[in-house]
Amino acid sequence: MGGVAFAKFWNLRLNINLHMKKVILVAFASVLWLALYAQPKKRADCFFGIHMDFHAGFEDKEIGKTFTAETIDSFLTIVKPDFVQVDCKGHPGYSSYPTKVGSQTSGYTKDILKIWREVTLKHNVALYVHYSGLKDIKAVHDHPGWARVAADGSLDNENNAYFGAYADSLLIPQLKEISDYGVNGAWVDGECWATYPDYSPALLDKFHKETGIANVPKSATDPNYRAFIEFNRAAFRQYLKKYVDAIHAYNPMFQITSNWSYSSMMPEPVDVKVDYLSGDVAGQNCVYNAAFQARCLALQGKPWDLMSWGFSYSFAADGNLAGPKSLTQLEQEAAEVTAMGGGYQSYFTQNRDGSIKPWYFPLMAQLGKFCRARQPFCKGAEAVPQIGLWYSTHSVRNQTNQVYGWGSRQLEGNLSLIMDGRNNVEILMDHQLAKKINEYPLIVIPEWTDLDTALKTQILQYVRQGGNLLIIGAEAARAFEPELGVKFVGGAVKQNIYLGLNKQLAGIKASTLRVQPNKGTEAIGEFYSTDDLRFGTGYPLATVASLGKGKIAAMYANMGDAYYTYMATGYVKIMNEIINRLMPKPLVRVKGSDYIHTALNQKNGKWFVHIINTAGSHFNNKVYEYDSIPATGTLTLDINTGRPIKSVVLQPEGKKLGFVAKNGLVHVNVPSVQVASIIEVRF
């Protein structure tokens, strides 16, 4: 090769090397950027998600047949969720991907979990799986020794034992396998709500050794039965801790929760390192249930979200029909959740081959748009304390033989009753009440009996120092006779009776208590023996008395289950009359519609008043779907800020509203609310 030719060759080689180095540097920078900046959001940073599952079974032999990456790409492009949760292993125990650890179905044409991961990464969307935990029908069928044992010695055909081999042999290994797919986390279902007393050999052996109790109680009438149930609760938490810690040790970035843990179904301090809290609002009457469940999670000190099913469903024996909900229904449920500062997700089923249903994409996208518009004003906001509704963990444990699970009708009914009076309410579990009681102008005890002694002492001290207490319920009031300033006449009686106030009557079937007010105790309303104002019983519905610097009141009828079962505006008016005696100057009061829920939050030095239109037939179990609700009409909002304000803005529209400040109150006319509005108050 000549000198000139060699020089040209050398220069070309240098140019190629330089070009390759640039390509490598650009590629490395891209990978580094993706690693540092394009990771899917952690659950704590998410606000809107979509959940999909189909609980794969053995008969599903063509999983992946019509599942395509293109459909998933379209879904993510149109809907734009922060995260998706997809089927992995449902209650039947079969996996919807070709697992090497768990149980496979009859066949797969594609690895849909692999495709989900590839496409969600392309869109920078977090991927979670729906995984059934304790409830695994296939596992207990194949391994009877893993199953929970009932008191009669029979094997549970659906649920695993807490101390059995299930966690080490299947649950933990399969979650590790899922983690190796690059999945961001798991929403573990079939957990605390599927707990029952376990009489398996491993649990009984530990019970004998740790408690010294030789005779195992088999029924609620046996000695030490409550101690046995409490031991089962501890056993569940040990099971939960075991697999959560094991997965975090394997992959610290894997985000995991146990469905409904530390919620209304498990009202305790969070003592296991779950990454977030979550639950699914199912069935019917989901607007009210979403409001209730959100308040049970909001103060637990963990990131949280709530899922509402995208369809109505009847759990009755002759039910089992799923009917799609309208956008309006889902927006109402989303508004109840996000108003308490949580994230929101909605559930839509997958087809039996794992494919998803494109006709839902526009609905999902509109729902996402509704949530996104409210995200700046909701995410990270904290409630401004007004009314604290006590969720007594101690009482629940002494009034039920459940380990964990469904219940709380009286609590949810009383919450709905108070909220329907347009009052701002939070739910305080025992551990929260002990720390936060002095922040609330009013505490309500909703029909609990056998209260924790220390907390009862604390709450009476709170009243004597200037707080206000309302006790609802005939049996609950009996624990406070000396403080209430009344004399009881006989015991609680369950009966059909009428509640009368201000020339209005409302019928109720409930436990009631007759009392005679002492001098200085105010009587409110009257019980009537029939729906005729001429025939009063002479016994008040409620009383209010001074106690130290504060006030104590009682409503002498059990209202919660009644209002949960059937609603009456008379109940709401009576409850508001009592609340107004105890808290005459709330921070926020909305007038103009009977179909309103409110929530008062604060964020970044601003107040946010959420106004949610609760009209619609969601309470009617004969109605699965309604497309629209009547708007509220113009509302009047009075804000007792105690300080000057700069402006009032209607959100998410960003429209400034006029206001008048007078006598310490700010008066605002709020435009008609179609589904949900937020009033931002700037100081």
matplotlib code that plots the C-alpha trace (Angstrom):
import matplotlib.pyplot as plt

x = [0.0, 1.4, 1.9, -1.1, -3.4, -2.2, -2.8, -6.4, -7.0, -5.7, -7.8, -10.9, -10.1, -9.8, -13.1, -14.8, -13.4, -14.5, -17.9, -18.2, -17.1, -19.8, -22.4, -21.2, -21.3, -24.7, -26.0, -24.4, -25.9, -29.3, -29.1, -27.9, -30.8, -33.3, -31.8, -31.8, -34.8, -37.2, -37.9, -41.7, -43.0, -42.9, -46.4, -46.0, -45.7, -48.7, -52.1, -54.2, -54.1, -56.0, -56.4, -57.2, -57.5, -59.5, -58.5, -57.1, -58.3, -57.1, -59.6, -58.0, -56.0, -55.3, -53.9, -52.4, -54.5, -55.9, -53.5, -51.3, -48.6, -50.3, -53.5, -51.5, -49.6, -53.0, -54.3, -51.4, -51.3, -55.0, -55.4, -52.0, -52.1, -49.3, -49.5, -51.4, -52.1, -52.6, -53.6, -50.9, -52.4, -56.0, -58.0, -58.2, -54.4, -53.4, -51.0, -51.8, -48.2, -46.0, -44.6, -41.9, -42.7, -46.5, -49.4, -49.9, -53.2, -54.0, -52.0, -50.4, -49.9, -47.9, -46.2, -48.5, -46.7, -43.5, -45.3, -47.0, -43.5, -42.0, -44.8, -45.2, -41.5, -41.8, -44.4, -42.6, -45.6, -45.2, -46.4, -47.9, -49.5, -52.7, -51.6, -53.8, -52.1, -53.6, -56.6, -55.2, -57.6, -55.1, -52.4, -54.5, -55.9, -52.5, -51.0, -53.6, -51.0, -50.8, -54.5, -56.1, -57.8, -61.3, -62.3, -64.0, -60.7, -61.9, -59.5, -60.2, -60.6, -59.6, -57.3, -53.8, -52.6, -50.6, -47.6, -47.8, -45.3, -47.2, -45.2, -41.8, -42.8, -44.9, -45.7, -42.2, -40.5, -43.2, -43.1, -39.3, -40.0, -42.4, -39.7, -37.3, -39.7, -38.9, -42.3, -42.5, -44.6, -47.6, -51.1, -51.6, -55.2, -57.2, -55.5, -56.9, -60.5, -59.9, -58.7, -60.4, -59.4, -56.8, -56.4, -53.5, -50.9, -48.2, -50.4, -51.8, -48.2, -47.1, -50.3, -49.7, -46.0, -46.5, -49.7, -49.5, -53.2, -53.7, -57.3, -57.8, -61.1, -63.4, -66.2, -67.0, -68.4, -65.3, -62.8, -59.8, -61.5, -60.7, -57.1, -57.1, -58.6, -56.0, -53.3, -54.6, -54.4, -50.7, -50.2, -51.5, -49.2, -46.2, -47.1, -47.4, -44.1, -42.4, -43.1, -42.9, -39.4, -38.3, -39.2, -37.7, -34.5, -34.5, -35.4, -35.6, -37.2, -40.2, -43.3, -45.8, -49.0, -51.6, -55.1, -57.1, -54.2, -54.4, -57.8, -61.4, -60.9, -57.6, -57.8, -54.4, -51.1, -49.0, -46.4, -45.2, -43.1, -45.7, -44.9, -48.4, -52.0, -54.8, -58.2, -61.0, -64.5, -66.9, -70.5, -73.0, -73.5, -69.8, -70.0, -70.6, -68.3, -65.5, -65.9, -65.8, -62.8, -60.8, -61.1, -60.0, -56.7, -56.0, -54.4, -52.3, -49.1, -48.5, -49.0, -52.4, -54.9, -58.4, -59.7, -63.4, -64.8, -65.7, -68.9, -71.7, -72.0, -74.5, -73.0, -76.5, -77.0, -79.1, -76.8, -73.3, -74.2, -71.6, -73.0, -70.7, -70.8, -71.0, -68.4, -70.5, -70.6, -66.8, -66.2, -68.3, -66.3, -62.9, -63.9, -64.6, -61.2, -59.0, -60.7, -59.0, -55.6, -55.3, -54.6, -57.3, -57.6, -60.4, -60.9, -61.9, -61.8, -59.6, -60.9, -60.3, -57.2, -55.8, -56.6, -58.1, -61.2, -60.6, -64.2, -63.4, -60.4, -62.4, -64.1, -60.8, -59.3, -62.1, -61.8, -58.1, -58.7, -61.1, -58.5, -55.5, -57.4, -57.7, -54.3, -52.5, -55.1, -55.5, -52.3, -50.4, -53.2, -54.1, -57.4, -58.1, -59.4, -63.1, -65.1, -63.2, -65.3, -63.8, -63.1, -62.5, -60.2, -60.6, -64.4, -64.3, -62.1, -64.5, -67.6, -66.6, -65.2, -63.6, -59.8, -60.0, -62.4, -65.7, -68.0, -68.3, -71.8, -72.6, -69.5, -70.1, -73.8, -73.0, -70.3, -72.7, -75.3, -72.9, -71.5, -75.0, -75.4, -72.5, -70.1, -66.3, -65.4, -62.3, -62.1, -59.7, -58.6, -57.5, -53.8, -54.7, -57.2, -54.6, -52.2, -54.5, -57.6, -56.8, -56.8, -60.5, -63.3, -65.7, -65.2, -68.0, -68.4, -70.6, -72.3, -69.1, -69.3, -66.5, -64.1, -60.4, -60.3, -57.3, -58.8, -62.1, -60.3, -58.4, -61.5, -63.3, -60.3, -60.4, -64.0, -63.2, -60.5, -62.8, -63.5, -66.9, -68.1, -71.1, -72.1, -74.4, -76.4, -78.4, -75.9, -72.9, -74.5, -74.9, -71.2, -71.4, -74.4, -72.6, -71.2, -74.3, -76.4, -79.3, -81.0, -81.6, -85.1, -84.7, -82.4, -82.0, -85.0, -85.0, -88.3, -90.1, -90.4, -90.5, -88.0, -89.5, -87.9, -89.3, -92.6, -91.0, -91.1, -88.9, -89.5, -86.8, -86.3, -83.4, -82.2, -83.3, -82.9, -85.2, -83.6, -84.7, -82.5, -81.1, -81.4, -79.2, -79.1, -80.7, -83.1, -83.3, -86.3, -88.6, -89.4, -93.0, -94.9, -96.7, -96.4, -98.6, -97.2, -99.8, -98.4, -94.9, -93.3, -91.8, -88.3, -85.8, -83.9, -80.7, -79.3, -76.4, -74.7, -71.7, -68.7, -65.8, -65.0, -66.5, -69.8, -71.0, -74.1, -75.7, -78.2, -80.3, -80.9, -78.6, -78.5, -75.7, -77.2, -80.5, -78.9, -76.8, -80.0, -82.4, -82.0, -84.3, -83.7, -85.2, -82.2, -79.8, -81.7, -81.7, -78.0, -77.1, -79.2, -77.0, -73.8, -74.7, -75.0, -71.5, -69.8, -71.8, -69.0, -67.5, -64.7, -66.8, -70.5, -72.2, -75.9, -78.2, -78.4, -79.1, -77.0, -73.5, -70.4, -67.6, -64.0, -61.7, -58.0, -54.8, -51.8, -48.9, -50.5, -53.9, -57.3, -59.2, -62.9, -64.1, -67.8, -69.0, -72.4, -73.8, -77.1, -77.9, -79.3, -76.1, -77.8, -80.6, -79.5, -82.0, -80.0, -76.7, -76.1, -77.1, -75.6, -76.2, -77.1, -78.9, -76.5, -76.7, -77.6, -75.8, -74.5, -73.6, -70.2, -69.4, -65.7, -64.6, -60.9, -60.1, -57.7, -57.8, -57.9, -56.5, -58.6, -61.1, -60.7, -62.9, -60.8, -59.9, -61.3, -59.0, -61.9, -61.7, -64.9, -66.2, -66.5, -67.7, -65.9, -68.3, -68.2, -65.2, -66.9, -66.1, -69.3, -68.9, -71.5, -70.4, -71.5, -73.6, -71.6, -72.1, -70.0, -67.2, -65.7, -62.8, -62.8, -59.2, -58.8, -55.6, -54.3]
y = [0.0, 3.5, 6.3, 8.3, 5.3, 4.3, 7.8, 7.7, 4.3, 5.5, 8.6, 6.5, 4.1, 7.0, 8.5, 5.1, 4.7, 8.2, 7.5, 4.2, 5.9, 8.5, 5.8, 3.9, 7.1, 8.0, 4.5, 4.5, 7.9, 6.7, 3.6, 5.8, 8.2, 5.4, 4.0, 7.3, 9.1, 6.8, 4.3, 3.7, 5.5, 4.0, 3.3, 6.3, 8.5, 7.0, 8.5, 6.8, 3.1, 0.3, -3.2, -6.2, -9.8, -13.0, -15.6, -18.1, -21.7, -25.1, -25.0, -22.0, -23.6, -20.8, -18.0, -15.4, -16.4, -12.9, -11.0, -8.6, -6.1, -3.7, -3.8, -3.1, -0.3, 1.3, 0.9, 2.6, 5.4, 6.2, 5.7, 6.9, 5.2, 5.5, 1.8, -1.3, -4.4, -7.6, -11.2, -13.5, -16.1, -15.8, -17.7, -20.9, -21.1, -21.4, -19.0, -17.0, -17.0, -20.2, -20.4, -22.8, -22.6, -22.6, -24.4, -24.0, -23.9, -26.2, -24.2, -20.9, -19.5, -16.6, -15.5, -12.5, -11.4, -11.0, -8.9, -6.8, -6.0, -5.2, -2.8, -1.1, -0.4, 1.2, 3.6, 4.0, 2.6, 0.6, -3.1, -4.9, -8.3, -9.5, -12.6, -14.6, -15.3, -17.4, -18.2, -20.8, -23.6, -25.6, -25.5, -26.9, -29.5, -30.7, -30.3, -31.1, -30.6, -27.0, -26.3, -24.5, -26.9, -26.1, -26.6, -29.9, -31.2, -30.8, -29.3, -25.9, -26.5, -22.9, -21.4, -22.2, -22.3, -19.4, -21.6, -24.2, -24.9, -22.7, -19.5, -21.2, -23.7, -21.6, -18.1, -16.7, -18.7, -17.6, -14.0, -14.2, -15.6, -12.7, -10.3, -11.8, -10.8, -7.2, -6.7, -3.7, -5.2, -7.3, -6.7, -9.8, -10.7, -13.3, -12.4, -10.8, -11.0, -14.8, -15.5, -17.9, -19.6, -22.2, -25.5, -26.9, -28.8, -26.1, -23.4, -25.5, -26.4, -22.8, -21.8, -24.4, -23.4, -19.7, -19.3, -22.4, -23.1, -26.8, -27.1, -25.5, -23.6, -24.7, -22.2, -18.7, -20.1, -22.0, -20.4, -18.6, -18.4, -14.7, -15.4, -18.1, -15.7, -13.0, -15.7, -16.3, -12.6, -12.6, -15.7, -14.0, -11.0, -13.3, -15.0, -11.6, -10.3, -13.5, -13.2, -9.4, -9.4, -12.3, -10.5, -7.3, -9.2, -10.7, -7.4, -4.3, -2.4, -4.8, -2.9, -5.2, -5.0, -7.4, -6.4, -4.8, -5.0, -2.3, -1.1, -1.3, -5.1, -5.0, -1.8, -1.8, 0.1, -0.9, -3.3, -5.1, -3.3, -3.3, -0.6, 0.7, 0.0, -0.8, -2.5, -3.0, -1.4, -4.0, -4.8, -1.9, 1.3, 2.0, 5.8, 5.4, 2.5, 4.3, 7.3, 4.9, 2.8, 5.9, 7.3, 4.0, 4.2, 7.9, 8.2, 5.0, 6.8, 4.8, 5.5, 4.2, 3.9, 2.4, 0.4, 0.5, -2.2, -1.0, -2.9, -3.4, -6.9, -8.7, -11.0, -12.4, -16.2, -15.4, -12.7, -13.2, -10.8, -8.1, -5.0, -2.3, 1.1, 4.4, 7.1, 9.1, 6.3, 5.8, 9.5, 9.8, 6.9, 8.3, 11.7, 10.2, 8.5, 11.3, 13.8, 12.1, 12.3, 8.8, 7.3, 5.7, 2.7, 1.0, -2.7, -4.2, -7.9, -9.6, -12.2, -15.9, -15.8, -12.9, -10.3, -7.0, -5.3, -2.3, -1.0, 0.1, 2.3, 5.5, 5.1, 4.5, 7.5, 9.8, 8.5, 9.1, 12.7, 13.3, 12.1, 13.9, 17.2, 16.8, 15.4, 18.7, 19.5, 16.0, 14.1, 14.6, 16.7, 16.2, 16.6, 19.6, 18.0, 18.6, 15.5, 12.3, 9.1, 6.6, 3.1, 1.2, -1.7, -2.9, -3.0, -4.8, -7.5, -8.0, -8.0, -10.4, -13.9, -13.1, -13.1, -10.3, -9.5, -7.9, -6.1, -2.5, -1.9, 0.2, 2.3, 2.8, 3.6, 6.2, 7.7, 7.9, 9.5, 12.2, 12.8, 13.2, 16.2, 17.8, 17.4, 16.8, 13.5, 11.4, 7.9, 7.4, 3.9, 3.4, 4.1, 7.3, 8.6, 8.3, 10.5, 13.0, 13.4, 17.0, 18.1, 17.5, 19.8, 16.8, 13.1, 10.6, 7.1, 5.1, 2.4, 0.8, -0.9, -2.4, 0.5, 0.4, 1.7, 3.9, 5.5, 6.0, 7.9, 9.9, 10.9, 12.1, 14.1, 15.6, 16.7, 18.2, 20.2, 21.7, 19.0, 17.7, 14.1, 12.5, 9.0, 7.2, 4.2, 2.8, 0.3, 2.6, 5.4, 3.2, 3.4, 7.2, 7.6, 9.8, 12.1, 12.5, 14.1, 11.7, 8.9, 5.7, 4.2, 0.5, -1.1, -0.9, -2.2, -3.1, -1.9, -0.1, 3.5, 7.0, 9.8, 13.2, 16.7, 20.0, 18.6, 15.9, 12.1, 9.3, 5.6, 3.3, -0.3, -0.2, -0.5, 2.5, 3.7, 5.8, 8.5, 11.4, 14.5, 16.0, 19.7, 21.6, 18.8, 19.9, 17.5, 17.2, 15.7, 13.0, 9.3, 8.7, 5.5, 6.1, 8.4, 11.0, 14.0, 13.8, 10.7, 11.4, 9.1, 12.0, 10.5, 12.5, 11.3, 12.9, 15.1, 17.5, 18.3, 20.3, 18.4, 20.5, 23.0, 20.8, 19.1, 15.5, 14.4, 11.1, 9.9, 7.1, 5.0, 2.8, 4.6, 2.9, -0.3, 1.5, 4.1, 1.4, -0.5, 2.3, 6.1, 8.8, 12.6, 12.8, 10.9, 13.4, 16.4, 15.0, 14.2, 17.7, 19.2, 17.4, 18.2, 21.9, 22.0, 20.6, 22.3, 25.4, 27.0, 24.4, 25.5, 24.7, 24.6, 23.9, 24.6, 24.2, 20.5, 17.4, 15.3, 16.5, 15.1, 17.5, 17.1, 19.8, 19.4, 21.4, 21.4, 23.9, 26.4, 26.4, 24.9, 22.7, 22.2, 19.1, 19.1, 15.8, 15.3, 12.0, 11.9, 8.7, 5.3, 3.8, 2.9, 1.0, -2.6, -3.0, -0.4, -1.5, 1.5, 5.1, 7.4, 10.8, 12.6, 16.0, 18.8, 20.4, 24.0, 26.9, 26.2, 28.5, 27.9, 29.5, 29.2, 30.0, 30.6, 32.7, 34.7, 36.9, 35.2, 36.4, 34.6, 31.7, 29.5, 26.9, 23.9, 22.1, 24.9, 27.5, 30.0, 32.8, 33.1, 36.2, 36.1, 38.3, 38.4, 39.3, 38.7, 36.3, 34.2, 34.0, 33.6, 32.0, 31.2, 27.9, 27.2, 24.1, 20.9, 18.1, 15.4, 17.0, 20.4, 21.7, 25.1, 26.3, 28.9, 31.0, 32.9]
z = [0.0, -1.0, 1.4, 0.2, 0.2, 3.7, 5.0, 3.5, 5.1, 8.4, 8.4, 7.5, 10.3, 12.7, 11.6, 11.9, 15.4, 16.4, 15.0, 16.9, 20.1, 19.6, 19.0, 22.1, 24.2, 22.9, 23.6, 27.1, 27.8, 26.7, 28.9, 31.8, 31.2, 31.2, 34.3, 36.2, 34.8, 32.9, 35.6, 36.1, 39.1, 42.6, 44.0, 46.3, 43.3, 41.3, 41.3, 38.5, 37.6, 35.9, 37.3, 35.1, 36.0, 35.0, 37.6, 35.2, 35.6, 34.4, 31.5, 30.0, 27.2, 24.8, 27.0, 24.6, 21.6, 20.8, 23.2, 21.2, 22.0, 19.7, 21.7, 24.9, 23.2, 22.2, 25.7, 27.3, 24.6, 25.0, 28.8, 30.1, 33.5, 36.1, 36.6, 35.6, 37.6, 35.5, 36.1, 37.3, 39.7, 40.9, 43.6, 41.5, 41.9, 38.2, 36.6, 33.5, 32.4, 31.8, 35.3, 36.2, 39.9, 40.2, 38.5, 34.8, 32.9, 30.0, 27.6, 26.5, 23.0, 24.3, 27.5, 28.2, 31.3, 29.3, 26.7, 29.4, 30.8, 27.4, 26.4, 29.7, 29.8, 26.4, 27.9, 31.3, 33.1, 36.3, 36.1, 39.0, 39.2, 40.8, 42.9, 45.1, 48.4, 51.2, 49.0, 46.5, 45.7, 43.6, 46.2, 49.0, 46.6, 45.6, 49.1, 51.7, 54.4, 53.5, 54.2, 57.1, 59.4, 60.8, 64.4, 63.5, 61.9, 58.3, 55.7, 54.1, 50.4, 49.5, 52.0, 53.3, 56.9, 58.2, 59.4, 56.7, 53.9, 51.4, 51.8, 51.5, 48.9, 46.5, 47.5, 48.0, 45.1, 42.6, 43.7, 43.1, 39.6, 38.9, 40.1, 37.6, 34.8, 35.8, 37.3, 39.6, 42.3, 43.5, 44.8, 46.8, 47.1, 49.1, 52.3, 55.5, 54.2, 53.7, 57.3, 59.6, 62.9, 62.1, 63.9, 61.9, 63.9, 63.4, 64.8, 67.7, 68.7, 68.8, 70.7, 73.4, 73.8, 73.8, 75.8, 78.1, 77.3, 77.1, 76.0, 72.6, 72.5, 69.6, 69.9, 71.2, 74.4, 75.3, 77.7, 76.1, 72.7, 72.3, 73.1, 70.4, 67.8, 68.8, 68.4, 64.8, 64.1, 65.2, 63.1, 60.0, 60.6, 60.9, 57.6, 56.0, 57.4, 56.3, 52.6, 52.5, 54.1, 51.9, 48.7, 49.8, 50.6, 47.1, 45.4, 47.5, 44.6, 44.4, 45.7, 47.5, 49.5, 50.9, 49.8, 52.6, 55.1, 57.8, 56.5, 57.8, 57.8, 59.8, 61.9, 63.4, 63.3, 60.3, 61.7, 58.5, 55.8, 53.0, 50.5, 50.1, 51.2, 48.9, 48.6, 46.1, 46.5, 45.1, 44.7, 44.9, 46.9, 46.0, 46.4, 50.1, 50.5, 48.7, 51.1, 54.1, 53.0, 52.0, 55.5, 57.0, 55.0, 54.9, 58.4, 58.4, 57.4, 54.2, 50.5, 49.6, 46.8, 46.4, 43.4, 42.5, 40.3, 36.8, 37.1, 39.6, 41.1, 43.3, 45.9, 46.6, 46.1, 43.0, 41.8, 40.2, 37.4, 36.5, 34.8, 33.5, 35.3, 33.6, 33.6, 36.0, 38.6, 38.4, 38.6, 41.8, 43.3, 42.2, 43.7, 47.1, 47.1, 45.8, 48.1, 51.0, 49.3, 48.0, 44.5, 42.5, 40.2, 38.5, 37.7, 34.3, 33.6, 31.0, 28.6, 29.2, 27.0, 28.9, 26.2, 27.2, 26.0, 23.7, 23.9, 27.5, 26.4, 25.8, 29.2, 30.9, 29.2, 30.3, 33.8, 33.8, 32.5, 35.4, 37.9, 36.3, 36.4, 40.2, 40.9, 41.7, 44.4, 45.9, 45.9, 49.1, 50.7, 54.3, 56.0, 58.2, 61.4, 62.2, 63.3, 64.3, 64.1, 66.4, 65.0, 68.2, 67.4, 71.0, 70.7, 67.4, 68.7, 71.7, 69.5, 66.8, 66.4, 63.1, 62.7, 60.2, 57.4, 56.5, 58.9, 60.3, 59.1, 62.1, 61.6, 57.8, 58.4, 61.0, 58.7, 55.8, 58.1, 59.3, 55.8, 54.3, 56.7, 54.7, 57.6, 57.3, 58.9, 59.4, 60.9, 63.8, 64.9, 68.5, 67.8, 65.8, 68.4, 71.2, 69.3, 67.5, 69.7, 70.7, 67.0, 66.6, 67.8, 68.0, 68.6, 67.8, 69.3, 66.9, 69.0, 70.4, 73.7, 75.9, 75.0, 75.8, 79.4, 78.9, 75.8, 77.6, 80.3, 77.7, 75.8, 79.0, 79.9, 76.4, 77.0, 80.4, 78.8, 76.2, 73.7, 72.5, 72.5, 70.9, 71.7, 69.3, 70.4, 73.2, 74.5, 74.0, 76.0, 79.1, 79.7, 80.2, 82.5, 85.2, 82.6, 80.4, 83.1, 82.7, 84.5, 82.6, 82.7, 82.1, 79.6, 75.8, 73.9, 70.2, 68.7, 65.9, 67.0, 65.6, 66.0, 66.2, 65.8, 64.7, 63.6, 61.5, 62.1, 60.9, 61.6, 62.7, 63.9, 66.4, 69.9, 71.9, 75.5, 77.6, 79.7, 82.0, 81.7, 85.0, 85.6, 83.3, 80.6, 77.3, 75.6, 71.8, 70.0, 71.3, 70.7, 69.5, 69.8, 66.5, 63.5, 65.2, 66.9, 69.5, 71.0, 72.3, 74.9, 76.9, 76.4, 74.4, 71.3, 72.5, 75.3, 75.6, 78.9, 80.0, 81.3, 82.5, 79.8, 77.1, 76.1, 76.0, 74.1, 73.3, 70.7, 72.4, 69.3, 67.2, 63.9, 62.0, 60.8, 60.2, 57.9, 56.2, 55.3, 54.6, 54.5, 55.8, 55.7, 59.2, 60.5, 58.9, 60.3, 63.8, 63.6, 62.3, 65.1, 67.7, 65.9, 65.6, 69.4, 69.8, 66.9, 66.0, 63.9, 61.6, 59.4, 56.3, 55.7, 52.3, 51.7, 48.7, 48.2, 50.2, 47.9, 48.8, 50.5, 51.5, 52.5, 53.8, 53.0, 53.2, 50.9, 50.4, 52.7, 50.9, 51.8, 49.4, 49.9, 48.0, 47.0, 45.6, 44.1, 45.6, 43.6, 41.7, 42.5, 43.8, 47.1, 45.2, 44.7, 41.9, 39.8, 38.3, 36.1, 35.6, 33.0, 34.6, 37.8, 38.3, 38.9, 42.4, 41.3, 42.8, 46.3, 49.2, 50.9, 54.2, 55.2, 58.8, 58.0, 61.0, 58.8, 55.7, 52.3, 49.0, 46.5, 46.0, 42.8, 41.3, 40.4, 38.2, 35.9, 37.4, 37.6, 40.2, 42.3, 44.0, 47.8, 50.6, 54.0, 56.8, 60.6, 60.3, 57.6, 53.9, 51.8, 48.3, 45.7, 44.1, 40.5, 40.1, 40.7, 38.1, 39.7, 41.8, 42.3, 44.4, 45.9, 46.4, 49.2, 48.9, 52.0]

ax = plt.figure().add_subplot(projection="3d")
ax.plot(x, y, z, "-o")
ax.set_aspect("equal")
plt.show()
